[in-house]
Amino acid sequence: MDLTLLEKQSFWPHLSPEDQQRVREQALTAHFSAGQAVKMGSCNCIGPLFVVRGILRVYLLSQDGREATIYRLRQNDACMLSASCVLSAITFDVQIDAETDCDLIIIPTSLFSDLMSHNLYVENYVYRSSTERLSDLIQAVERMFFLTLRQRVAAFLVDESSSTGSDHVTLTQEQLAKAIGSAREAVSRILKQLSANGSIEVSRGGIRILNKSLLYAELQAADL
Protein backbone atom coordinates (compact mmCIF):
# COMPACT_ATOMS: atom_id res chain seq x y z
CA MET A 1 0.00 0.00 0.00
CA ASP A 2 1.33 3.46 -0.95
CA LEU A 3 1.02 5.65 2.13
CA THR A 4 3.01 8.57 0.73
CA LEU A 5 0.11 10.95 1.37
CA LEU A 6 -0.05 9.98 5.06
CA GLU A 7 3.70 10.34 5.44
CA LYS A 8 3.40 13.95 4.23
CA GLN A 9 1.08 14.89 7.10
CA SER A 10 2.61 17.06 9.82
CA PHE A 11 1.97 14.49 12.58
CA TRP A 12 3.77 11.62 10.85
CA PRO A 13 7.39 12.41 11.94
CA HIS A 14 6.14 12.61 15.53
CA LEU A 15 4.77 9.06 15.57
CA SER A 16 6.92 6.43 17.19
CA PRO A 17 8.30 3.76 14.84
CA GLU A 18 5.84 1.34 16.44
CA ASP A 19 2.86 3.61 15.72
CA GLN A 20 4.05 4.25 12.18
CA GLN A 21 4.13 0.50 11.65
CA ARG A 22 0.62 0.12 13.11
CA VAL A 23 -0.68 2.71 10.67
CA ARG A 24 1.04 0.99 7.76
CA GLU A 25 -0.53 -2.33 8.75
CA GLN A 26 -4.04 -1.12 9.58
CA ALA A 27 -4.69 1.79 7.20
CA LEU A 28 -7.17 0.98 4.47
CA THR A 29 -7.46 2.00 0.85
CA ALA A 30 -10.92 2.41 -0.60
CA HIS A 31 -12.45 3.29 -3.95
CA PHE A 32 -15.80 5.06 -4.26
CA SER A 33 -17.62 5.65 -7.51
CA ALA A 34 -19.12 9.02 -8.42
CA GLY A 35 -22.38 9.55 -6.52
CA GLN A 36 -21.64 6.91 -3.88
CA ALA A 37 -22.14 7.73 -0.20
CA VAL A 38 -18.85 7.61 1.73
CA LYS A 39 -20.30 8.47 5.14
CA MET A 40 -23.91 8.70 6.22
CA GLY A 41 -24.46 10.39 9.57
CA SER A 42 -23.31 9.08 12.92
CA CYS A 43 -23.99 5.46 11.92
CA ASN A 44 -20.85 5.41 9.83
CA CYS A 45 -17.94 6.92 11.74
CA ILE A 46 -15.19 5.48 9.59
CA GLY A 47 -12.14 7.45 10.68
CA PRO A 48 -10.16 10.25 9.01
CA LEU A 49 -10.07 10.26 5.22
CA PHE A 50 -7.15 11.27 3.01
CA VAL A 51 -7.94 11.93 -0.65
CA VAL A 52 -5.51 10.29 -3.05
CA ARG A 53 -7.63 11.04 -6.12
CA GLY A 54 -11.02 12.58 -6.85
CA ILE A 55 -13.44 15.02 -5.22
CA LEU A 56 -15.57 14.50 -2.10
CA ARG A 57 -18.54 16.65 -1.08
CA VAL A 58 -19.10 17.20 2.65
CA TYR A 59 -22.57 18.48 3.52
CA LEU A 60 -25.30 18.79 6.13
CA LEU A 61 -28.65 17.11 5.60
CA SER A 62 -31.82 18.43 7.24
CA GLN A 63 -34.69 16.24 8.42
CA ASP A 64 -36.78 17.31 5.45
CA GLY A 65 -34.05 16.31 2.99
CA ARG A 66 -32.48 19.68 2.23
CA GLU A 67 -28.73 19.71 1.71
CA ALA A 68 -26.15 22.39 2.51
CA THR A 69 -22.62 21.83 1.25
CA ILE A 70 -19.91 22.76 3.77
CA TYR A 71 -16.88 22.17 1.57
CA ARG A 72 -15.43 19.91 -1.09
CA LEU A 73 -12.21 17.92 -0.74
CA ARG A 74 -9.72 17.33 -3.51
CA GLN A 75 -6.50 15.41 -4.06
CA ASN A 76 -4.15 15.54 -1.03
CA ASP A 77 -6.86 16.96 1.26
CA ALA A 78 -7.79 15.35 4.59
CA CYS A 79 -11.15 15.08 6.34
CA MET A 80 -11.38 14.75 10.11
CA LEU A 81 -15.17 15.14 10.37
CA SER A 82 -15.52 11.58 9.07
CA ALA A 83 -14.22 10.61 12.51
CA SER A 84 -16.55 12.93 14.44
CA CYS A 85 -17.58 10.14 16.84
CA VAL A 86 -14.19 10.38 18.57
CA LEU A 87 -13.99 14.18 18.50
CA SER A 88 -15.58 15.47 21.69
CA ALA A 89 -15.74 19.06 20.40
CA ILE A 90 -17.77 18.08 17.32
CA THR A 91 -21.45 17.67 18.15
CA PHE A 92 -22.97 17.47 14.68
CA ASP A 93 -22.91 14.88 11.93
CA VAL A 94 -22.02 15.38 8.29
CA GLN A 95 -22.68 13.41 5.13
CA ILE A 96 -19.90 12.70 2.63
CA ASP A 97 -20.45 11.71 -0.99
CA ALA A 98 -18.01 10.97 -3.78
CA GLU A 99 -18.63 13.69 -6.36
CA THR A 100 -16.26 11.96 -8.78
CA ASP A 101 -14.58 8.56 -8.69
CA CYS A 102 -12.35 8.67 -5.60
CA ASP A 103 -9.44 6.75 -4.11
CA LEU A 104 -9.00 7.27 -0.37
CA ILE A 105 -6.78 6.23 2.52
CA ILE A 106 -8.66 5.65 5.77
CA ILE A 107 -7.22 5.30 9.26
CA PRO A 108 -9.67 3.09 11.22
CA THR A 109 -11.50 4.82 14.07
CA SER A 110 -10.12 2.53 16.79
CA LEU A 111 -6.50 3.12 15.76
CA PHE A 112 -7.07 6.82 15.24
CA SER A 113 -8.64 7.20 18.69
CA ASP A 114 -5.71 5.41 20.30
CA LEU A 115 -3.15 7.62 18.50
CA MET A 116 -4.98 10.73 19.65
CA SER A 117 -5.07 9.54 23.26
CA HIS A 118 -1.30 9.30 23.66
CA ASN A 119 0.16 11.59 21.00
CA LEU A 120 -0.34 15.35 21.36
CA TYR A 121 0.87 15.98 17.81
CA VAL A 122 -1.92 13.84 16.39
CA GLU A 123 -4.49 15.51 18.64
CA ASN A 124 -3.18 18.95 17.63
CA TYR A 125 -3.33 18.08 13.96
CA VAL A 126 -6.90 16.84 14.25
CA TYR A 127 -8.31 19.85 16.07
CA ARG A 128 -6.41 22.33 13.92
CA SER A 129 -7.77 20.68 10.78
CA SER A 130 -11.28 20.55 12.23
CA THR A 131 -11.17 24.23 13.21
CA GLU A 132 -10.13 25.22 9.71
CA ARG A 133 -13.08 23.30 8.29
CA LEU A 134 -15.49 24.85 10.78
CA SER A 135 -14.67 28.22 9.23
CA ASP A 136 -15.91 26.75 5.93
CA LEU A 137 -19.13 25.76 7.69
CA ILE A 138 -19.64 29.30 9.00
CA GLN A 139 -19.02 30.72 5.54
CA ALA A 140 -21.55 28.31 4.02
CA VAL A 141 -24.19 29.34 6.57
CA GLU A 142 -23.46 33.03 5.99
CA ARG A 143 -23.95 32.59 2.26
CA MET A 144 -27.23 30.76 2.78
CA PHE A 145 -28.58 33.57 4.96
CA PHE A 146 -27.08 36.72 3.49
CA LEU A 147 -26.58 36.14 -0.24
CA THR A 148 -29.22 35.92 -2.92
CA LEU A 149 -29.33 32.76 -5.00
CA ARG A 150 -27.75 34.61 -7.91
CA GLN A 151 -24.89 35.73 -5.67
CA ARG A 152 -24.44 32.21 -4.29
CA VAL A 153 -24.14 30.82 -7.82
CA ALA A 154 -21.63 33.53 -8.74
CA ALA A 155 -19.62 32.90 -5.55
CA PHE A 156 -19.52 29.16 -6.18
CA LEU A 157 -18.31 29.60 -9.76
CA VAL A 158 -15.59 32.04 -8.69
CA ASP A 159 -14.44 29.74 -5.86
CA GLU A 160 -14.47 26.67 -8.07
CA SER A 161 -12.47 28.42 -10.77
CA SER A 162 -9.93 29.52 -8.15
CA SER A 163 -9.66 25.99 -6.70
CA THR A 164 -9.12 24.28 -10.04
CA GLY A 165 -7.17 27.02 -11.81
CA SER A 166 -9.55 26.74 -14.74
CA ASP A 167 -12.39 28.83 -16.14
CA HIS A 168 -14.25 25.63 -17.00
CA VAL A 169 -16.41 24.23 -14.19
CA THR A 170 -17.16 20.58 -14.97
CA LEU A 171 -20.30 20.12 -12.90
CA THR A 172 -23.86 19.36 -13.89
CA GLN A 173 -26.57 21.81 -12.92
CA GLU A 174 -27.86 19.21 -10.45
CA GLN A 175 -24.43 19.00 -8.79
CA LEU A 176 -24.15 22.78 -8.64
CA ALA A 177 -27.61 23.02 -7.07
CA LYS A 178 -26.65 20.50 -4.38
CA ALA A 179 -23.38 22.34 -3.75
CA ILE A 180 -25.16 25.58 -2.88
CA GLY A 181 -28.26 24.05 -1.27
CA SER A 182 -30.86 24.97 -3.89
CA ALA A 183 -33.17 23.36 -6.43
CA ARG A 184 -31.91 22.52 -9.92
CA GLU A 185 -34.73 24.45 -11.58
CA ALA A 186 -33.86 27.63 -9.66
CA VAL A 187 -30.16 27.27 -10.44
CA SER A 188 -30.93 26.66 -14.11
CA ARG A 189 -32.87 29.94 -14.20
CA ILE A 190 -29.94 31.84 -12.65
CA LEU A 191 -27.46 30.28 -15.07
CA LYS A 192 -29.60 31.44 -17.99
CA GLN A 193 -29.55 34.98 -16.58
CA LEU A 194 -25.76 34.93 -16.13
CA SER A 195 -25.38 33.50 -19.62
CA ALA A 196 -27.57 36.24 -21.07
CA ASN A 197 -25.40 39.00 -19.59
CA GLY A 198 -22.19 37.42 -20.89
CA SER A 199 -20.78 36.18 -17.59
CA ILE A 200 -20.78 32.49 -18.48
CA GLU A 201 -21.49 29.95 -21.18
CA VAL A 202 -23.47 26.82 -20.31
CA SER A 203 -22.95 23.58 -22.23
CA ARG A 204 -23.45 19.84 -21.71
CA GLY A 205 -19.85 19.63 -20.52
CA GLY A 206 -20.30 22.14 -17.72
CA ILE A 207 -20.02 25.90 -17.34
CA ARG A 208 -17.34 28.14 -18.82
CA ILE A 209 -16.64 31.49 -17.18
CA LEU A 210 -16.39 34.15 -19.89
CA ASN A 211 -16.16 37.28 -17.76
CA LYS A 212 -15.07 36.82 -14.15
CA SER A 213 -15.32 40.56 -13.51
CA LEU A 214 -19.09 40.38 -14.00
CA LEU A 215 -19.29 37.57 -11.44
CA TYR A 216 -17.24 39.61 -8.96
CA ALA A 217 -19.61 42.51 -9.55
CA GLU A 218 -22.49 40.28 -8.42
CA LEU A 219 -20.64 39.65 -5.13
CA GLN A 220 -19.68 43.27 -4.59
CA ALA A 221 -23.37 44.11 -4.56
CA ALA A 222 -23.65 41.94 -1.42
CA ASP A 223 -21.17 44.19 0.41
CA LEU A 224 -23.17 47.37 -0.10
Sequence and secondary structure as in RCSB ss.txt:
>XXXX:A:sequence
MDLTLLEKQSFWPHLSPEDQQRVREQALTAHFSAGQAVKMGSCNCIGPLFVVRGILRVYLLSQDGREATIYRLRQ
NDACMLSASCVLSAITFDVQIDAETDCDLIIIPTSLFSDLMSHNLYVENYVYRSSTERLSDLIQAVERMFFLTLR
QRVAAFLVDESSSTGSDHVTLTQEQLAKAIGSAREAVSRILKQLSANGSIEVSRGGIRILNKSLLYAELQAADL
>XXXX:A:secstr
   HHHHTSTTGGGS HHHHHHHHHH EEEEE TT EEEEGGGG    EEEEES EEEEEE TTS EEEEEEE T
T EESGGGGGG TT  S  EEEESS EEEEE  HHHHHHHHHH HHHHHHHHHHHHHHHHHHHHHHHHHHHS HH
HHHHHHHHHHHHHHT SEE   HHHHHHHHT  HHHHHHHHHHHHHTTSEEEETTEEEES HHHHHHHHHGGG 
